[in-house]
Amino acid sequence: MYCSNCGKELNDNAVICPGCGVPTGKNGIPAQEKMNVLAIVGFVLAFFIPVAGLICSIIGKNKADEYGGNGKSLATAGIAISIAEIVIIVLSVILIIALAFTGVLAGLSMWA
C-alpha cells in the first residue's frame, strides 16, 4: 500500500507513514481525508458559469473514487444544475430570436 499523502510505499501493517507522519487509517487512527476540490468548484460554478461548472463537476465526479467517494453527490448536483442552466439559456435565446423575428415580420407587414 502507499501513503495517501506523500505516495511513499508502506508496510501493510503501518499505522503511520514513516515518510510524512500521516495516519494510514489502521488501528483506529483515522486517515487524513482529502477534499474533492473539483466537485466543490464545479458546484459553485454551476450557478455562475454553467459550462465551466459542468466540466469541473464531471471531472470531480470521475475523480471521486480517488477521494474515497468524497464529493460525488456534490458533483452530481453540479452536473444537474449546470445542465438545467444551459437548457434555460438556450431556450431563452431561441425565444428571444423567435420574438425578434416575429416582431420584424409584423413590422414589415404593417408597411405593406
Secondary structure, DSSP 8 states (H G I E B T S, - for coil): -B-TTT--B--TT-SB-TTT--B-S-TT--------HHHHHHHHHHHH-HHHHHHHHHHHHHTGGGGTTTTHHHHHHHHHHHHHHHHHHHHHHHHHHHHHHHHHHHHHHH--
